[in-house]
Amino acid sequence: MKRLPNIHPGEILDKEFLMPLNITAYRLSREIKIPQTRVSEIIKGKRRITADTALRLAKYFGNSPQFWLGLQNDYDLEEETNSLKTELKKIHSYNELTGSNRKHAAVA
């Protein structure tokens, strides 16, 4: 089965928010008080959505900063998974190394 391309959060911002609402990058940048270049670079996939930008987008669009950071994290993880695929295959899990079947919970 063919994999779908990894979609940058900027594409989602553009196609799912700006275009349907007829909002320009310039207008968005004015409304959320960030440089227009930041918005344009995010839309072009050349810049990440930071916590600062996520907070501003969430306030403006009425959703959560976690939504925007989640999109960014999903994108970043997919990109890194693809670029580290060969390297990650060389790493053995703890269970493989010890013969253990235990699941380890994260320590808080």
Secondary structure, DSSP 8 states (H G I E B T S, - for coil): --------HHHHIIIIIIHHHT--HHHHHHHHTS-HHHHHHHHTTSS---HHHHHHHHHHHTS-HHHHHHHHHHHHHHHHHHHTHHHHHT---HHHHHT---------
